[in-house]
């Protein structure tokens, strides 16, 4: 994935990315203080926002191969199960019962598949949104502060699942956060943002 000359102005804020390259599948971190442009950049990469200028080359990935996981996930007025399989339905992919059972069990939803998704707690909705984001095996996943304020047990579950899914699918994960501990635990390369620019890169 390659970004070149990307600029975006929103009110008094300006994003300016001369060059940003994610060279290969792996788990990458994007960190920086609140208001530095992390979410704006994430939304431009996933196509949720259009840049004012510049190019975003996802190197052959179509929109159906890309997903965005936010801190405040949207739940449809439907069951846990139907929320989970919705991305498959959109892509005309037949759900595989054994795989769905494994996903539901992983986040302890096996006995709650028919429960209304909006009746889940905030943390449970994050878990369901996470499963929904990976169920269709996307090639590029951006988790935008999706693990903020999680308890340690849930955070460990998410981290382990990300590592497992990335190894299995050879996908690109970009973890947007301001929490360094979990970024350091799972990311092979960390990009730092400030004032709308990427100004530092670190390797683990």
Secondary structure, 3 states (H helix, E strand, C coil): CEEEEEEEEECCEEEEEEEEECCCCEEEEEECCCCCCHHHHHHHHHCCCCCCEEEEECCCCCHHHEEEEECCCCCCCCEHHHHHHHHHHHCCCCCCHHHHHHHHHHCCCHHHCCCEHHHCCHHHHHHHHHHHHHCCCCCEEEEECCCCCCCHHHHHHHHHHHHHHHHHHCCEEEEEECCHHHHHHHCCEEEEEECCEEEEEEEC
